[in-house]
Amino acid sequence: MKRALLTTACLTCMASPALSQTAAEVLDGYADIAQAGYEDSLATARTLQTRIDALIAAPSPQALIAARSAWLSARVPYQQTEVFRFGNAIVDDWEGRVNAWPLDEGLIDYVDGSYGGPSDENEFAALNVVANPSFTLSGQAIDASAITPALLQDTLHEADGIEANVATGYHAIEFLLWGQDLNGHGPGAGDRPYTDYVQGADCTGGNCDRRAEYLQAATELLITDLEWIVDQWDADGAARATLMEDETAGLAAILTGMGSLSYGEQAGERMRLGLMLNDPEEEHDCFSDNTHNSHYYDGLGIQNVYLGEYLRVDGTLVSGPSISDLVAASDAGLDTDLRIALSDTMHALGRIKTAAEAGLAYDQMLERGNADGEALVMGGVEGLIAQTRHIERAVAVLGLDGVAIEGSDSLDNPTAVFQ
Amino acid sequence: MTAFPSRPLALALLLASPAMAQDLTDPHLQVIPRTEAETARVAEVTALPTDFSAAWPFETNSGGAATVRARLTPDAFSQPSDNMSFERELQFRVGNGLFRRLWVSAPASTIASDGLGPLYNARSCQRCHLKDGRGHPPEGPEDLATSMFLRISIPGSDTDLTHEIEGFLATLPDPNYGTQIQDFSLPGHAPEARMDITYEEVEVALSDGETASLRRPTYALTDLAYGPPHPDAMLSPRIAPQMIGLGLLEAIPAADILAHADPDDADNDGISGRPNIVWSVEYDLPMLGRFGLKAGAPTVREQSAAAFAGDIGISNPLFPGPWGECTEAQADCRAATHGADDEQGGFEIDAEALDLVTFYSQNLAVPARRGVDDPEVLRGREMFFATGCNGCHVPSFVTHRLEDRPEHSFQLIWPYTDLLLHDMGEGLADNRPEARATGTEWRTPPLWGIGMTETVSGHTQFLHDGRARSLLEAVLWHGGEAEAQRDAVIAMPSDDRAALIRFLESL
């Protein structure tokens, strides 16, 4: 399904010059939404940086709340860009730097005693870089006396090949602003005191200077990474150029991104797994209890791409030709079905958000025996699954369900195609 | 460590109607039989190539249509089959979640993931299969050995055999330690032992004035917590292998693998090739062994279930003991609180979750090759074949056409393995038989993806115990049936040797 290439049979469906031009416009519109989404992610991350700098300069409960609020705002545009991950190689190779989860937070800072010390599982899970200016990693002495973006990115991130050693990105910053959520399936998120950033005698948690240094380094790195991805989508950016290179592959990338995020990533790994395991830690934003918004804006990103619309953080609407137009031209009924399915999903994800904002956090929904919580989460899962069935139909209608073998040999030499 | 005596040839004669290699079938697959025309196409496309001047059709796609783009990031081995539907990608992603899942001690509020241990090697699959790639030996005395462990057993006798498989070498678990050494444990239990490795450097002279240095390992057990091992105990060090392409290897027709077998070297090329034959717990009949370093497991599901039980201490429908593989002598382990719940069908992981992990493991995709047109790669490929490496590292197969596994159905794949056992000489021997594999035999490992090892794992350590620190060292360790090929590599002009390595790196 992914990176499907045009088959001989469907060359005809792309033969019309008018339609071909529309495809180019659709790709352009999609890239414009991506660019706007990443620009907004960058702008809101810069606000976050300002608030974090203010928190560190003058720690107070208000300054901490202001920083947390900026983090929550920054997630709104970023989550809407997740749909660009699947299908766009440049985004896919990059996103682990900014949005990796789940993470062993003990790598970064102090954790509750019940968290456990270094284990066979991950001897760096309780490394606590904030408290340790030097340590040994895979037999090498590491000088962490200065906590820099380079230390986080090149040395700590995925240390020793363990994926849970997440040292960078939104979730590392989330942990440093909220701390661990020790409430299990009960109400409440992480509750790190602002005094963790107070320098001098009133510092709590120890090493407040190094904690501040870590938070600033992680934020700086996030901004550098977002600047890079914004560049990839501008007029002569590599992501845009790759997308435009081959119209058929580009259209396939759009639908692949929608389908893969809907079905496997979100409905599967992020939602159903948590229900299977009934684990309050199996949620995407586990420190801040913001998972309902992560899911909601992931879903919205999928809908955005289909409709060719994106509401920017300043209230302006980016809109243009969309893949919906292409589907409607071929099969108006399918376009209606898909629009309704996307809308149904947003309704179901909206219910999760409504319940969470009214006080039933996502981790409470995952509790074993919580039938209402399970029904809420399953509503989202079922919506995402249902919409993917229509996305698959759209792939077929647009003639994008060709052979998945790369390279032209398979078309030149059909006797050797093993399909 | 005691060497097992040579193959007991008399064994087969004692059994009434032992399972023979030619009887092996593929009960794990829902096969759509090949037509005659398809059989002819398969023969044509897998015939030994004769033109080495250019890239061959499709060789870029090592895993057929399941091949994925070769990412230049550590996530290169963690992608689903490229030809997978969105719907099945859900199973893959949930399986991934279970693969990275940390198991906890019972009882816990998260009953779906409790039951760890009491003795174990790791708390999750991912902890050994780092980034779905290969493990490595401890990097120093302070480093933990989690992506590597020691298997242990003692010689058995014919009366210990419960199945009739021709040439099966009887072994028994060590009375105190079972079949593998678990070096971690829950509080209140002692870990079984620690693995101690020492290396001795051995210089090898190569042509054109070049040299290489091999490190020869010696293994010992220290901090033994459950008494002495049996005096005849045999140890075998094992690195966690890379996880890519397993579902494709599983889908190769057994008959096509057996077609490469030459147990008595009838063609006098110095290479035997013997199938391992194991008793399948799941299907209750003899099957071709395909997985594990000595091909001791017939299917991905059985291999995964055995790893849950032996490595993590998680009971499952195929290996139901909640104590993992604790022996009767380890009474405290057997008597401990376990994590089996009615919600999981009375197991610590139920059939549904085991199937998800199996599906994930079957569908980790092989990355596409890089630089197939590069002149040095082409020269190296020619050297690979001219030297006869393909005698065991058979380049290509076509998988069965399958009812229920579109990702693996009728794909032309390039694993560079025959999945058969070969005598690799005393230098590599673990002297510990496994099913029909003798103490000097190993299964030919697939070579696809090996050039991505550094990208994925940050190291280049190869062979069953990671002793080789480069592909060249791995080649130089070849002995036994591959001695002639190794000697040829030592003697060939250094440019050709470099090209050969370059070819391997393109896989």
Interface residues (C-beta under 8 A of the other chain):
Chain A: M1 K2 R3 A89 D92 D93 G96 S119 D120 E121 N122 E123 T136 S138 G139 E158 D160 G161 I162 E163 A164 G184 H185 G259 S260 S262 Y263 G264 E265 A267 G268 E269 R272 L273 M276 L277 N278 D279 E282 R368 I385 T388 I391 E392 V403 A404 I405 E406 G407 D409 S410 N413 T415 A416 F418 Q419
Chain B: R41 V45 P57 F58 T60 N61 G64 A65 T67 R69 R71 L72 T73 P74 D75 P80 D82 N83 M84 S85 F86 E87 E89 L90 Q91 F92 R93 V94 N96 G97 L98 R100 R101 L102 S109 T110 I111 A112 S113 Y120 N121 A122 R123 S124 Q126 R127 L130 K131 G133 E139 G140 E142 D143 L144 T146 D183 F184 A353 A368 V398 F410 Q411 L412 S457 G458
